[in-house]
Structure formats: C-alpha cells, structure tokens
Amino acid sequence: MSGGAEDSALLCSDRDGVRTLTLNRPHRKNAINRELWIALAQALIDADRDVGVRVVVLTGAQGAFCSGADISAPDDSHPVHKLQRLTDVALALHELSKPTIAKVNGVAVGAGWNLALGCDLVVASPNSSFSQIFSKRGLSVDLGGSWLLPKIVGLQQAKRLVLLAETIDAAEAQALGLVTWTVPAEEIDLFVDGIADRLASGPPIALAHSKALLNEGSDRTLRDALANEARAQVGNFATVDSAEAYAAFAAKRDPSFTGQWAVNRAEQNNA
C-alpha cells in the first residue's frame, strides 16, 4: 500500500479524517489478487486503529469498482488459505468501527459487489453494473454475500441474484436497497466527499456504537437489543462529545466532536 506510488495495487489517501482506499489494478478492472487481499485486510485494520481516521471510503481506479477475485492470477496456495484471505477482508470491513462508504463507478462483480455491500453506505453512478457472478464461474457465493444479501433484499431476491447471476444496473440496485444513492458520474466524487465530511464531523464513539448496534441488532431479540443499546448509551455519556452536544444545542451552534473520553479530560485538568 502506498500514498503516492501509482503502481501500487492499493492506494491510500487522507483528507480531514477521511481515508480513501483505492483498488488500483485497472488493467484487470481492479480484480483482487493474493497480494491485494492481504494489503486490503491490513489497510482496514490500520484504519480502525488510527484515531485520526473518522471515515473510510472504498473505491476502484479508472472506471471500475472491482470485478471480484482475480481467478486468472496464478496462486498455488491451499484453498483454505485463499478463503482465509477473503474472510480476513470481510471481517475487517464489517468490524471496522468507523463509517464506511463504497464509491462505485463501473462494474462491481462477485466478491467485488459483496465488498461494496460490506460498506455502510453505497454510492453508485448510473453507469455502474452489479452481478453475483459466482455460478457462471462454477463457484458459490462468498465474501459474506450469503449473509449480506438476505438481510438487505430478503431471501427470495437474494436467491434470484445469486442463482441466476443476473447483471443489474444502478437503478435496480437502488430500488432493491443495494445502493444508497445514485449520483451522476461527474458529481460522485463531490457527493461522496460531502457525505464523508458529514460523518467525519460526527461523534466517533457514538457512531461506532450505533454502527455495531445496527449490525448486530437484526440477529438479536428486542430484549437483547435494548440491553445492548443501554450499555452503549452509558458509554456515550462518558465521552466529552455528549457534553459538547448539549452545550452546542444550548448555545445554538454546531458541535465540535473529538471522540475523547470525559475521564481523560478530567485527568488532564487534574494533572
């Protein structure tokens, strides 16, 4: 991974708390080979650990998001190891405490589509196309698609998309709830920047709690969800951001969130 080497398979850039990870294998429509799987998993882990990162944007270079796993690339690894690399990426993305945005131009196919679906929000341009192409390659769905798709579109539509491996456009994907916004290609960068900036200015701990609650809530009973919400809310009250939000509301100004714990501020004042 590199912030400046254009020949790197994964590009990384930072702007005001927003980290953009760009799949950079345009000659293969950003298909992911062994090295890129490893680099992407590590980049997601690094972003989660970096307190300066508030939002992660995932995208692809030069007119494609990702055409899936690069099955043309020589890889003599044991199948278990190959699949572990996919698992590492899927879990790192799902468990990332920062909000994530997939910026999709062009194709998002197979594991590439499920990579986008693993993000919290998906922004696509009208020229984007999507396919769970696995069955056409003699494969079954992977990178979490068997878990993600039924949750988003229901079981029957998930089976349709996976079993028939149809290609759908951005309009249909949005109608099914698989795309959050469709934006003209010439406006997508500015639009994603705006959404990312709004998220980056939010309270990071509260957003992390809400993201985790939503990810886990659909698998829990209401009683479990309420208990988890209560525990998270207690944690929110222990941050500087909670007091800042109330003060900003009273002063009729915009809040400035830092993600600091109130106990740290108290220790600093007593130092």
Backbone hydrogen bonds, N-H to C=O, Kabsch-Sander energy under -0.5 kcal/mol:
donor,donor_aa,acceptor,acceptor_aa,energy
2,S,10,L,-1.8
6,E,4,G,-0.9
8,S,5,A,-2.0
11,L,22,T,-2.6
12,C,2,S,-1.9
13,S,20,T,-2.0
15,R,18,V,-2.2
18,V,15,R,-2.0
19,R,17,G,-0.6
19,R,55,V,-2.9
20,T,13,S,-3.0
20,T,18,V,-0.5
21,L,19,R,-0.5
21,L,57,V,-3.1
22,T,11,L,-2.6
22,T,20,T,-0.6
23,L,21,L,-0.6
23,L,59,T,-2.8
24,N,9,A,-3.1
28,R,25,R,-2.3
29,K,26,P,-1.8
30,N,25,R,-2.8
31,A,25,R,-0.5
31,A,28,R,-1.3
32,I,68,G,-2.6
33,N,31,A,-0.6
37,W,33,N,-2.5
38,I,34,R,-2.0
39,A,35,E,-2.5
40,L,36,L,-2.8
41,A,37,W,-2.2
42,Q,38,I,-2.0
43,A,39,A,-2.4
44,L,40,L,-2.2
45,I,41,A,-2.0
46,D,42,Q,-2.8
47,A,43,A,-2.1
48,D,44,L,-1.9
49,R,45,I,-1.7
50,D,46,D,-1.4
51,V,49,R,-0.7
53,V,50,D,-1.7
54,R,17,G,-3.4
54,R,52,G,-0.6
55,V,17,G,-1.9
56,V,99,P,-2.4
57,V,19,R,-2.9
58,L,101,I,-3.1
59,T,21,L,-2.4
60,G,103,K,-0.5
61,A,23,L,-2.2
64,A,61,A,-0.6
65,F,107,V,-1.6
66,C,107,V,-2.0
67,S,29,K,-1.4
70,D,32,I,-2.6
71,I,69,A,-1.5
73,A,70,D,-1.1
81,H,78,H,-0.9
82,K,78,H,-2.1
83,L,79,P,-2.5
84,Q,80,V,-1.8
85,R,81,H,-1.6
86,L,82,K,-1.2
87,T,83,L,-2.4
88,D,84,Q,-2.7
89,V,85,R,-1.6
90,A,86,L,-2.7
91,L,87,T,-2.6
92,A,88,D,-2.1
93,L,89,V,-2.5
94,H,90,A,-2.3
95,E,91,L,-2.8
96,L,93,L,-0.6
101,I,56,V,-2.4
102,A,121,L,-2.9
103,K,58,L,-2.7
103,K,101,I,-0.6
104,V,102,A,-0.7
104,V,123,V,-3.4
105,N,103,K,-0.6
108,A,129,S,-2.1
109,V,66,C,-2.4
110,G,131,S,-3.3
112,G,109,V,-2.5
113,W,110,G,-0.6
114,N,110,G,-2.0
115,L,111,A,-1.9
116,A,112,G,-1.5
117,L,113,W,-2.5
118,G,114,N,-1.4
119,C,116,A,-1.6
120,D,100,T,-0.5
121,L,100,T,-1.6
123,V,102,A,-3.1
124,A,181,W,-2.6
125,S,104,V,-1.6
128,S,125,S,-2.2
129,S,106,G,-1.5
130,F,168,I,-2.6
131,S,108,A,-1.5
132,Q,166,E,-0.6
133,I,131,S,-1.4
135,S,132,Q,-0.6
135,S,162,V,-0.5
136,K,133,I,-1.4
137,R,133,I,-0.6
137,R,134,F,-1.8
138,G,135,S,-1.2
139,L,134,F,-2.4
145,G,142,D,-1.5
147,W,144,G,-1.2
148,L,144,G,-2.9
149,L,145,G,-2.0
151,K,147,W,-0.8
152,I,148,L,-1.6
153,V,149,L,-3.0
154,G,149,L,-0.6
154,G,150,P,-1.3
158,A,154,G,-1.9
159,K,155,L,-2.4
160,R,156,Q,-2.1
161,L,157,Q,-2.6
162,V,158,A,-2.3
163,L,159,K,-3.0
164,L,160,R,-1.8
165,A,161,L,-0.7
168,I,130,F,-2.6
168,I,166,E,-0.5
170,A,126,P,-0.5
170,A,128,S,-1.0
173,A,169,D,-2.4
174,Q,170,A,-2.5
175,A,171,A,-2.1
176,L,172,E,-1.9
177,G,174,Q,-1.2
178,L,173,A,-2.9
179,V,173,A,-0.8
180,T,122,V,-1.9
181,W,122,V,-1.8
183,V,124,A,-2.9
187,E,184,P,-2.2
188,I,184,P,-1.0
188,I,185,A,-0.6
191,F,187,E,-2.4
192,V,188,I,-2.8
193,D,189,D,-2.4
194,G,190,L,-2.0
195,I,191,F,-2.2
196,A,192,V,-3.0
197,D,193,D,-2.5
198,R,194,G,-2.0
199,L,195,I,-2.1
200,A,196,A,-2.9
201,S,197,D,-1.5
202,G,199,L,-1.5
207,L,203,P,-2.6
208,A,204,P,-2.2
209,H,205,I,-2.4
210,S,206,A,-2.6
211,K,207,L,-2.7
212,A,208,A,-2.2
213,L,209,H,-2.6
214,L,210,S,-2.5
215,N,211,K,-2.5
216,E,212,A,-2.2
217,G,213,L,-2.2
218,S,214,L,-0.7
219,D,216,E,-1.5
220,R,217,G,-1.6
225,A,221,T,-2.5
226,L,222,L,-2.7
227,A,223,R,-2.0
228,N,224,D,-2.4
229,E,225,A,-2.6
230,A,226,L,-2.2
231,R,227,A,-2.0
232,A,228,N,-2.3
233,Q,229,E,-2.6
234,V,230,A,-2.0
235,G,231,R,-1.5
236,N,232,A,-2.0
237,F,233,Q,-2.0
238,A,234,V,-0.6
238,A,235,G,-0.8
239,T,236,N,-1.8
240,V,260,Q,-2.7
241,D,260,Q,-0.6
242,S,236,N,-0.5
243,A,239,T,-0.9
244,E,240,V,-2.4
245,A,241,D,-2.4
246,Y,242,S,-1.8
247,A,243,A,-2.4
248,A,244,E,-2.7
249,F,245,A,-2.1
250,A,246,Y,-2.2
251,A,247,A,-2.1
252,K,248,A,-0.6
252,K,249,F,-0.7
253,R,248,A,-2.4
257,F,201,S,-0.6
257,F,255,P,-0.6
262,A,238,A,-2.9
263,V,238,A,-0.6
264,N,261,W,-0.6
265,R,261,W,-1.5
266,A,262,A,-2.3
267,E,263,V,-2.2
268,Q,264,N,-2.2
269,N,265,R,-2.2
270,N,266,A,-1.6
271,A,267,E,-0.8
